[in-house]
Amino acid sequence: MSRPKIGLALGSGGARGFSHLGVIKVLEEHGIPIDYIAGSSMGALVGAFYGSGQTVENMYQLALTFKRKYFMDIIVPKMGLIQGDRIKSYISMFTFNKKLEEFKIPVSIVATDVYNGEKVVFSEGDAATAVRASISIPGVFVPVKVGDHLLVDGGVIDRIPISVVKDMGADIVIAVDCSKFEKNTEVYSIYDIIMQSIDIMQNEITNYRMVDADIIMRPEVYSYSSRNYSQIEEIISKGEEEGIKHIDQIKNVIADWKGSDAN
C-alpha cells in the first residue's frame, strides 16, 4: 500500500521560529516522514538547513549557539539597517553551498516582491540567496534583488505557506504557526518598532485567512519576543511539546488516508 506524501509548512516568527526544530525532532522520533517543506522567513531558514541534510542534532547545536551578532552587519540606512551579507554567508555554510534542487528533501522558499506585491517561490537555484530573500524583514534587512524582483520577507505575503507545499505534491500538510501576536512592551529601538509592526500585520493577515492544513501546530511561544535570541532552548522545547501533543492526530490522519486509498 502506498503512503501519503507529507509536507511541512513552516511559518515566520523570528526567534520563535526555532520552535520548528522541536516539531521536526518529534516527527523524526515517531517515524513520520517529511517529503516536502515550504518555509517563510525563519521557517525558510530552518527548512533549508534540514532539507539540505543537516541533522536535527546539528541544528540544535547551531540554534543554541546562534547570536544576533551573526547577522548584525549594520550599515548607514538606505533600504535597510542590516546589509545581510553576514547572515547569507552563515546560511550558505550550513546548507553546504547547495542549490535547492540538490537538497535531500525538496524545499520551497517564499519571498515577497515589493515591486508588484506578488509571492515569489524558489524551488531551485542558490539556497542561501533564496533564504536571505525570505528573511528580509522590511526596513531591517536590505532587500534582495533577483532578476526583475526586489524581494523582502516571505511572511509579508504568506506567513504559513500551506498552498505552496500542497503545490509541491503533499497529500497531508502539517502547518506550524509560531508568530501569533501578543502584547509586548519591550519596544526601545527602531528595530523593535519594525519587528513589532510586522508581528501585528502578519497576525491580522492570518486572522482573515483560512488556514487550510490537515494538522495545525501552534507552539506556545507567543510570550517570547520574536527578536530575542537568548531563550532558544525554551523555544525549541515548546516546539517539542506541541509536536508530541499532535502525534496521535498525525498518525490517525495518515491511517485514514491509507484507508481511503485502499478503497
ZADO-1210 file (C-alpha; in nm, 4 decimals, padded with zeros to 6 digits):
<atoms>
<atom x="00.0000" y="00.0000" z="00.0000" code="MET" pos="1"/>
<atom x="00.1364" y="00.3410" z="-00.0934" code="SER" pos="2"/>
<atom x="00.1733" y="00.6043" z="00.1761" code="ARG" pos="3"/>
<atom x="00.0739" y="00.9714" z="00.1585" code="PRO" pos="4"/>
<atom x="00.3334" y="01.2357" z="00.0847" code="LYS" pos="5"/>
<atom x="00.3709" y="01.4592" z="00.3874" code="ILE" pos="6"/>
<atom x="00.4560" y="01.8266" z="00.3660" code="GLY" pos="7"/>
<atom x="00.5617" y="02.0748" z="00.6311" code="LEU" pos="8"/>
<atom x="00.4569" y="02.4400" z="00.6044" code="ALA" pos="9"/>
<atom x="00.6910" y="02.6294" z="00.8367" code="LEU" pos="10"/>
<atom x="00.5818" y="02.9804" z="00.9203" code="GLY" pos="11"/>
<atom x="00.7609" y="03.3026" z="01.0039" code="SER" pos="12"/>
<atom x="00.8243" y="03.4149" z="01.3604" code="GLY" pos="13"/>
<atom x="01.1769" y="03.5448" z="01.4154" code="GLY" pos="14"/>
<atom x="01.3405" y="03.3814" z="01.7163" code="ALA" pos="15"/>
<atom x="01.0180" y="03.1972" z="01.7902" code="ARG" pos="16"/>
<atom x="01.0721" y="03.0097" z="01.4639" code="GLY" pos="17"/>
<atom x="01.3292" y="02.7913" z="01.6340" code="PHE" pos="18"/>
<atom x="01.0287" y="02.6019" z="01.7718" code="SER" pos="19"/>
<atom x="01.0139" y="02.4420" z="01.4248" code="HIS" pos="20"/>
<atom x="01.3194" y="02.2418" z="01.5304" code="LEU" pos="21"/>
<atom x="01.1340" y="02.0843" z="01.8202" code="GLY" pos="22"/>
<atom x="00.8488" y="01.9844" z="01.5914" code="VAL" pos="23"/>
<atom x="01.0850" y="01.8275" z="01.3364" code="ILE" pos="24"/>
<atom x="01.2679" y="01.6348" z="01.6095" code="LYS" pos="25"/>
<atom x="00.9444" y="01.4816" z="01.7379" code="VAL" pos="26"/>
<atom x="00.8305" y="01.3886" z="01.3859" code="LEU" pos="27"/>
<atom x="01.1622" y="01.2126" z="01.3273" code="GLU" pos="28"/>
<atom x="01.1474" y="01.0276" z="01.6590" code="GLU" pos="29"/>
<atom x="00.7996" y="00.8954" z="01.5784" code="HIS" pos="30"/>
<atom x="00.8880" y="00.7880" z="01.2264" code="GLY" pos="31"/>
<atom x="00.6746" y="01.0491" z="01.0493" code="ILE" pos="32"/>
<atom x="00.8331" y="01.1033" z="00.7062" code="PRO" pos="33"/>
<atom x="00.8860" y="01.4540" z="00.5722" code="ILE" pos="34"/>
<atom x="00.8643" y="01.4602" z="00.1935" code="ASP" pos="35"/>
<atom x="00.8315" y="01.8322" z="00.1243" code="TYR" pos="36"/>
<atom x="00.8987" y="02.1555" z="00.3105" code="ILE" pos="37"/>
<atom x="00.7819" y="02.5082" z="00.2342" code="ALA" pos="38"/>
<atom x="00.9030" y="02.7933" z="00.4508" code="GLY" pos="39"/>
<atom x="00.8618" y="03.1661" z="00.5019" code="SER" pos="40"/>
<atom x="01.1219" y="03.3774" z="00.6813" code="SER" pos="41"/>
<atom x="01.2553" y="03.1823" z="00.9817" code="MET" pos="42"/>
<atom x="01.0606" y="02.8822" z="00.8571" code="GLY" pos="43"/>
<atom x="01.2617" y="02.9104" z="00.5351" code="ALA" pos="44"/>
<atom x="01.5899" y="02.9144" z="00.7264" code="LEU" pos="45"/>
<atom x="01.5051" y="02.6115" z="00.9423" code="VAL" pos="46"/>
<atom x="01.3531" y="02.4255" z="00.6479" code="GLY" pos="47"/>
<atom x="01.6558" y="02.4904" z="00.4267" code="ALA" pos="48"/>
<atom x="01.9013" y="02.3707" z="00.6898" code="PHE" pos="49"/>
<atom x="01.7058" y="02.0497" z="00.7413" code="TYR" pos="50"/>
<atom x="01.6316" y="01.9924" z="00.3740" code="GLY" pos="51"/>
<atom x="01.9968" y="02.0384" z="00.2792" code="SER" pos="52"/>
<atom x="02.0944" y="01.7453" z="00.5003" code="GLY" pos="53"/>
<atom x="02.1696" y="01.8923" z="00.8411" code="GLN" pos="54"/>
<atom x="02.0807" y="01.6524" z="01.1213" code="THR" pos="55"/>
<atom x="01.8417" y="01.7604" z="01.3929" code="VAL" pos="56"/>
<atom x="02.1261" y="01.7220" z="01.6445" code="GLU" pos="57"/>
<atom x="02.3485" y="01.9606" z="01.4487" code="ASN" pos="58"/>
<atom x="02.0632" y="02.2061" z="01.4080" code="MET" pos="59"/>
<atom x="02.0000" y="02.2047" z="01.7818" code="TYR" pos="60"/>
<atom x="02.3642" y="02.2951" z="01.8421" code="GLN" pos="61"/>
<atom x="02.3525" y="02.5690" z="01.5791" code="LEU" pos="62"/>
<atom x="02.0356" y="02.7124" z="01.7300" code="ALA" pos="63"/>
<atom x="02.1697" y="02.7123" z="02.0849" code="LEU" pos="64"/>
<atom x="02.4824" y="02.8995" z="01.9760" code="THR" pos="65"/>
<atom x="02.3003" y="03.1441" z="01.7454" code="PHE" pos="66"/>
<atom x="02.3619" y="03.5091" z="01.8305" code="LYS" pos="67"/>
<atom x="02.2308" y="03.8327" z="01.6814" code="ARG" pos="68"/>
<atom x="02.5884" y="03.9346" z="01.6065" code="LYS" pos="69"/>
<atom x="02.5898" y="03.6677" z="01.3333" code="TYR" pos="70"/>
<atom x="02.3643" y="03.8840" z="01.1176" code="PHE" pos="71"/>
<atom x="02.4113" y="04.2379" z="01.2512" code="MET" pos="72"/>
<atom x="02.6277" y="04.3871" z="00.9740" code="ASP" pos="73"/>
<atom x="02.4727" y="04.7310" z="01.0258" code="ILE" pos="74"/>
<atom x="02.5020" y="04.9928" z="00.7527" code="ILE" pos="75"/>
<atom x="02.4022" y="05.3557" z="00.7000" code="VAL" pos="76"/>
<atom x="02.0278" y="05.3141" z="00.6310" code="PRO" pos="77"/>
<atom x="01.9010" y="05.3450" z="00.2775" code="LYS" pos="78"/>
<atom x="01.6877" y="05.0391" z="00.2069" code="MET" pos="79"/>
<atom x="01.7525" y="04.8618" z="00.5372" code="GLY" pos="80"/>
<atom x="01.9513" y="04.8681" z="00.8608" code="LEU" pos="81"/>
<atom x="02.1361" y="04.5397" z="00.8019" code="ILE" pos="82"/>
<atom x="02.3283" y="04.4583" z="00.4860" code="GLN" pos="83"/>
<atom x="02.2664" y="04.0843" z="00.5206" code="GLY" pos="84"/>
<atom x="02.5951" y="03.9548" z="00.3785" code="ASP" pos="85"/>
<atom x="02.6927" y="03.8047" z="00.7138" code="ARG" pos="86"/>
<atom x="02.3734" y="03.6011" z="00.7555" code="ILE" pos="87"/>
<atom x="02.3888" y="03.4927" z="00.3901" code="LYS" pos="88"/>
<atom x="02.7379" y="03.3507" z="00.4452" code="SER" pos="89"/>
<atom x="02.6094" y="03.1732" z="00.7560" code="TYR" pos="90"/>
<atom x="02.3202" y="03.0207" z="00.5596" code="ILE" pos="91"/>
<atom x="02.5471" y="02.9185" z="00.2734" code="SER" pos="92"/>
<atom x="02.7869" y="02.7427" z="00.5088" code="MET" pos="93"/>
<atom x="02.5187" y="02.5404" z="00.6824" code="PHE" pos="94"/>
<atom x="02.3308" y="02.4468" z="00.3665" code="THR" pos="95"/>
<atom x="02.6612" y="02.3124" z="00.2287" code="PHE" pos="96"/>
<atom x="02.6629" y="02.5741" z="-00.0508" code="ASN" pos="97"/>
<atom x="02.3919" y="02.3742" z="-00.2231" code="LYS" pos="98"/>
<atom x="02.1297" y="02.4697" z="-00.4744" code="LYS" pos="99"/>
<atom x="01.7718" y="02.3966" z="-00.3732" code="LEU" pos="100"/>
<atom x="01.7390" y="02.1269" z="-00.6393" code="GLU" pos="101"/>
<atom x="02.0310" y="01.9430" z="-00.4748" code="GLU" pos="102"/>
<atom x="01.8591" y="01.9144" z="-00.1368" code="PHE" pos="103"/>
<atom x="01.7901" y="01.5814" z="00.0307" code="LYS" pos="104"/>
<atom x="01.4293" y="01.6908" z="00.0868" code="ILE" pos="105"/>
<atom x="01.2578" y="01.9228" z="-00.1653" code="PRO" pos="106"/>
<atom x="01.2252" y="02.2695" z="-00.0130" code="VAL" pos="107"/>
<atom x="01.0395" y="02.5729" z="-00.1468" code="SER" pos="108"/>
<atom x="01.1270" y="02.9178" z="-00.0137" code="ILE" pos="109"/>
<atom x="00.8745" y="03.2025" z="-00.0132" code="VAL" pos="110"/>
<atom x="00.9618" y="03.5708" z="-00.0601" code="ALA" pos="111"/>
<atom x="00.7615" y="03.8848" z="-00.1414" code="THR" pos="112"/>
<atom x="00.8224" y="04.1080" z="-00.4445" code="ASP" pos="113"/>
<atom x="00.7900" y="04.4697" z="-00.3286" code="VAL" pos="114"/>
<atom x="00.7570" y="04.5923" z="-00.6867" code="TYR" pos="115"/>
<atom x="00.4323" y="04.4121" z="-00.7684" code="ASN" pos="116"/>
<atom x="00.3198" y="04.2744" z="-00.4307" code="GLY" pos="117"/>
<atom x="00.3292" y="03.9159" z="-00.5528" code="GLU" pos="118"/>
<atom x="00.4563" y="03.5967" z="-00.3952" code="LYS" pos="119"/>
<atom x="00.7811" y="03.4566" z="-00.5328" code="VAL" pos="120"/>
<atom x="00.8549" y="03.0891" z="-00.4682" code="VAL" pos="121"/>
<atom x="01.2062" y="02.9485" z="-00.5067" code="PHE" pos="122"/>
<atom x="01.2369" y="02.5749" z="-00.5688" code="SER" pos="123"/>
<atom x="01.5717" y="02.5830" z="-00.7462" code="GLU" pos="124"/>
<atom x="01.8825" y="02.7965" z="-00.7539" code="GLY" pos="125"/>
<atom x="02.1166" y="02.9108" z="-00.4777" code="ASP" pos="126"/>
<atom x="01.9629" y="02.8212" z="-00.1414" code="ALA" pos="127"/>
<atom x="02.1413" y="03.0954" z="00.0529" code="ALA" pos="128"/>
<atom x="02.0096" y="03.3651" z="-00.1819" code="THR" pos="129"/>
<atom x="01.6535" y="03.2347" z="-00.1536" code="ALA" pos="130"/>
<atom x="01.6621" y="03.2151" z="00.2266" code="VAL" pos="131"/>
<atom x="01.8323" y="03.5536" z="00.2534" code="ARG" pos="132"/>
<atom x="01.5432" y="03.6975" z="00.0497" code="ALA" pos="133"/>
<atom x="01.2809" y="03.5225" z="00.2599" code="SER" pos="134"/>
<atom x="01.4174" y="03.6588" z="00.5898" code="ILE" pos="135"/>
<atom x="01.4488" y="04.0164" z="00.4602" code="SER" pos="136"/>
<atom x="01.2322" y="04.1912" z="00.7182" code="ILE" pos="137"/>
<atom x="01.1277" y="04.5220" z="00.5549" code="PRO" pos="138"/>
<atom x="01.3228" y="04.8144" z="00.6955" code="GLY" pos="139"/>
<atom x="01.5602" y="04.5836" z="00.8835" code="VAL" pos="140"/>
<atom x="01.7377" y="04.3878" z="00.6098" code="PHE" pos="141"/>
<atom x="01.8321" y="04.5335" z="00.2736" code="VAL" pos="142"/>
<atom x="01.6011" y="04.3687" z="00.0140" code="PRO" pos="143"/>
<atom x="01.7455" y="04.1116" z="-00.2254" code="VAL" pos="144"/>
<atom x="01.7480" y="04.1809" z="-00.5992" code="LYS" pos="145"/>
<atom x="01.6931" y="03.8671" z="-00.8066" code="VAL" pos="146"/>
<atom x="01.6330" y="03.9247" z="-01.1765" code="GLY" pos="147"/>
<atom x="01.3436" y="04.1701" z="-01.2077" code="ASP" pos="148"/>
<atom x="01.2348" y="04.1138" z="-00.8474" code="HIS" pos="149"/>
<atom x="01.3161" y="04.3152" z="-00.5353" code="LEU" pos="150"/>
<atom x="01.2466" y="04.0712" z="-00.2547" code="LEU" pos="151"/>
<atom x="01.1572" y="04.1011" z="00.1117" code="VAL" pos="152"/>
<atom x="01.0329" y="03.8710" z="00.3877" code="ASP" pos="153"/>
<atom x="00.8085" y="03.5860" z="00.2722" code="GLY" pos="154"/>
<atom x="00.5941" y="03.6299" z="00.5814" code="GLY" pos="155"/>
<atom x="00.4690" y="03.9632" z="00.4470" code="VAL" pos="156"/>
<atom x="00.2578" y="03.7840" z="00.1869" code="ILE" pos="157"/>
<atom x="00.2346" y="03.4231" z="00.3102" code="ASP" pos="158"/>
<atom x="00.3106" y="03.3708" z="00.6782" code="ARG" pos="159"/>
<atom x="00.2399" y="02.9961" z="00.6678" code="ILE" pos="160"/>
<atom x="00.2964" y="02.8679" z="00.3118" code="PRO" pos="161"/>
<atom x="00.0385" y="02.5886" z="00.3119" code="ILE" pos="162"/>
<atom x="-00.0651" y="02.6317" z="-00.0517" code="SER" pos="163"/>
<atom x="00.2990" y="02.6180" z="-00.1585" code="VAL" pos="164"/>
<atom x="00.3687" y="02.2798" z="-00.0002" code="VAL" pos="165"/>
<atom x="00.0414" y="02.1484" z="-00.1438" code="LYS" pos="166"/>
<atom x="00.1536" y="02.2566" z="-00.4889" code="ASP" pos="167"/>
<atom x="00.4762" y="02.0634" z="-00.4317" code="MET" pos="168"/>
<atom x="00.2707" y="01.7445" z="-00.4095" code="GLY" pos="169"/>
<atom x="00.1921" y="01.6970" z="-00.0408" code="ALA" pos="170"/>
<atom x="-00.1129" y="01.4810" z="00.0330" code="ASP" pos="171"/>
<atom x="-00.1079" y="01.5692" z="00.4022" code="ILE" pos="172"/>
<atom x="00.0037" y="01.9116" z="00.5252" code="VAL" pos="173"/>
<atom x="00.1380" y="01.9830" z="00.8725" code="ILE" pos="174"/>
<atom x="00.1451" y="02.3583" z="00.9345" code="ALA" pos="175"/>
<atom x="00.3459" y="02.5192" z="01.2130" code="VAL" pos="176"/>
<atom x="00.2398" y="02.8695" z="01.3191" code="ASP" pos="177"/>
<atom x="00.4658" y="03.0384" z="01.5735" code="CYS" pos="178"/>
<atom x="00.4112" y="03.4086" z="01.5154" code="SER" pos="179"/>
<atom x="00.0773" y="03.4967" z="01.6726" code="LYS" pos="180"/>
<atom x="00.0961" y="03.8491" z="01.8121" code="PHE" pos="181"/>
<atom x="00.0672" y="03.9142" z="02.1835" code="GLU" pos="182"/>
<atom x="00.1137" y="04.2357" z="02.3774" code="LYS" pos="183"/>
<atom x="00.4812" y="04.3248" z="02.4196" code="ASN" pos="184"/>
<atom x="00.6022" y="04.6450" z="02.5882" code="THR" pos="185"/>
<atom x="00.9741" y="04.5818" z="02.5252" code="GLU" pos="186"/>
<atom x="00.9988" y="04.8347" z="02.2434" code="VAL" pos="187"/>
<atom x="01.3077" y="05.0509" z="02.2703" code="TYR" pos="188"/>
<atom x="01.4565" y="05.0976" z="01.9219" code="SER" pos="189"/>
<atom x="01.3716" y="05.1365" z="01.5539" code="ILE" pos="190"/>
<atom x="01.4471" y="04.7647" z="01.5145" code="TYR" pos="191"/>
<atom x="01.1919" y="04.6842" z="01.7861" code="ASP" pos="192"/>
<atom x="00.9323" y="04.9109" z="01.6256" code="ILE" pos="193"/>
<atom x="00.9697" y="04.7442" z="01.2871" code="ILE" pos="194"/>
<atom x="00.9584" y="04.3905" z="01.4290" code="MET" pos="195"/>
<atom x="00.6565" y="04.4685" z="01.6472" code="GLN" pos="196"/>
<atom x="00.4751" y="04.6213" z="01.3498" code="SER" pos="197"/>
<atom x="00.5482" y="04.3180" z="01.1312" code="ILE" pos="198"/>
<atom x="00.4148" y="04.0877" z="01.4047" code="ASP" pos="199"/>
<atom x="00.0908" y="04.2871" z="01.4231" code="ILE" pos="200"/>
<atom x="00.0487" y="04.2952" z="01.0451" code="MET" pos="201"/>
<atom x="00.1124" y="03.9226" z="00.9994" code="GLN" pos="202"/>
<atom x="-00.1249" y="03.8379" z="01.2814" code="ASN" pos="203"/>
<atom x="-00.4046" y="04.0360" z="01.1204" code="GLU" pos="204"/>
<atom x="-00.3435" y="03.8754" z="00.7790" code="ILE" pos="205"/>
<atom x="-00.3642" y="03.5255" z="00.9263" code="THR" pos="206"/>
<atom x="-00.6770" y="03.6118" z="01.1265" code="ASN" pos="207"/>
<atom x="-00.8582" y="03.6809" z="00.7998" code="TYR" pos="208"/>
<atom x="-00.7148" y="03.3922" z="00.6006" code="ARG" pos="209"/>
<atom x="-00.8449" y="03.0380" z="00.6283" code="MET" pos="210"/>
<atom x="-00.5680" y="02.8044" z="00.7416" code="VAL" pos="211"/>
<atom x="-00.6250" y="02.5019" z="00.5209" code="ASP" pos="212"/>
<atom x="-00.3978" y="02.2321" z="00.6619" code="ALA" pos="213"/>
<atom x="-00.4615" y="01.8809" z="00.7897" code="ASP" pos="214"/>
<atom x="-00.2734" y="01.9467" z="01.1130" code="ILE" pos="215"/>
<atom x="-00.2091" y="02.2912" z="01.2564" code="ILE" pos="216"/>
<atom x="00.0506" y="02.3252" z="01.5306" code="MET" pos="217"/>
<atom x="00.0830" y="02.6420" z="01.7338" code="ARG" pos="218"/>
<atom x="00.3741" y="02.6068" z="01.9779" code="PRO" pos="219"/>
<atom x="00.3201" y="02.8097" z="02.2948" code="GLU" pos="220"/>
<atom x="00.5944" y="03.0595" z="02.2147" code="VAL" pos="221"/>
<atom x="00.3895" y="03.3751" z="02.1991" code="TYR" pos="222"/>
<atom x="00.5209" y="03.5058" z="02.5303" code="SER" pos="223"/>
<atom x="00.8729" y="03.5102" z="02.3818" code="TYR" pos="224"/>
<atom x="00.9894" y="03.8048" z="02.1767" code="SER" pos="225"/>
<atom x="01.0414" y="03.7343" z="01.8070" code="SER" pos="226"/>
<atom x="01.3656" y="03.9343" z="01.8325" code="ARG" pos="227"/>
<atom x="01.5119" y="03.7789" z="02.1487" code="ASN" pos="228"/>
<atom x="01.7646" y="03.5048" z="02.0772" code="TYR" pos="229"/>
<atom x="01.8574" y="03.4400" z="02.4403" code="SER" pos="230"/>
<atom x="01.5842" y="03.1823" z="02.5170" code="GLN" pos="231"/>
<atom x="01.6256" y="02.9466" z="02.2239" code="ILE" pos="232"/>
<atom x="01.6379" y="02.6295" z="02.4331" code="GLU" pos="233"/>
<atom x="01.2993" y="02.7077" z="02.5888" code="GLU" pos="234"/>
<atom x="01.1520" y="02.7944" z="02.2488" code="ILE" pos="235"/>
<atom x="01.2711" y="02.4642" z="02.0983" code="ILE" pos="236"/>
<atom x="01.1199" y="02.2769" z="02.3953" code="SER" pos="237"/>
<atom x="00.7850" y="02.4396" z="02.3252" code="LYS" pos="238"/>
<atom x="00.8064" y="02.3039" z="01.9698" code="GLY" pos="239"/>
<atom x="00.8746" y="01.9558" z="02.1058" code="GLU" pos="240"/>
<atom x="00.5748" y="01.9790" z="02.3381" code="GLU" pos="241"/>
<atom x="00.3489" y="02.0864" z="02.0539" code="GLU" pos="242"/>
<atom x="00.4781" y="01.8064" z="01.8312" code="GLY" pos="243"/>
<atom x="00.4139" y="01.5416" z="02.0963" code="ILE" pos="244"/>
<atom x="00.0640" y="01.6804" z="02.1520" code="LYS" pos="245"/>
<atom x="-00.0231" y="01.6203" z="01.7839" code="HIS" pos="246"/>
<atom x="00.1495" y="01.2865" z="01.7136" code="ILE" pos="247"/>
<atom x="-00.1610" y="01.0724" z="01.7603" code="ASP" pos="248"/>
<atom x="-00.3613" y="01.3062" z="01.5397" code="GLN" pos="249"/>
<atom x="-00.0960" y="01.2881" z="01.2673" code="ILE" pos="250"/>
<atom x="-00.0878" y="00.9082" z="01.2802" code="LYS" pos="251"/>
<atom x="-00.4676" y="00.8967" z="01.2600" code="ASN" pos="252"/>
<atom x="-00.4728" y="01.1277" z="00.9573" code="VAL" pos="253"/>
<atom x="-00.2137" y="00.9071" z="00.7855" code="ILE" pos="254"/>
<atom x="-00.4114" y="00.5918" z="00.8706" code="ALA" pos="255"/>
<atom x="-00.7338" y="00.7473" z="00.7394" code="ASP" pos="256"/>
<atom x="-00.5586" y="00.8458" z="00.4153" code="TRP" pos="257"/>
<atom x="-00.4323" y="00.4901" z="00.3708" code="LYS" pos="258"/>
<atom x="-00.7807" y="00.3563" z="00.4377" code="GLY" pos="259"/>
<atom x="-00.9407" y="00.5819" z="00.1798" code="SER" pos="260"/>
<atom x="-00.6636" y="00.4947" z="-00.0684" code="ASP" pos="261"/>
<atom x="-00.7356" y="00.1258" z="-00.0223" code="ALA" pos="262"/>
<atom x="-01.0997" y="00.1878" z="-00.1040" code="ASN" pos="263"/>
</atoms>
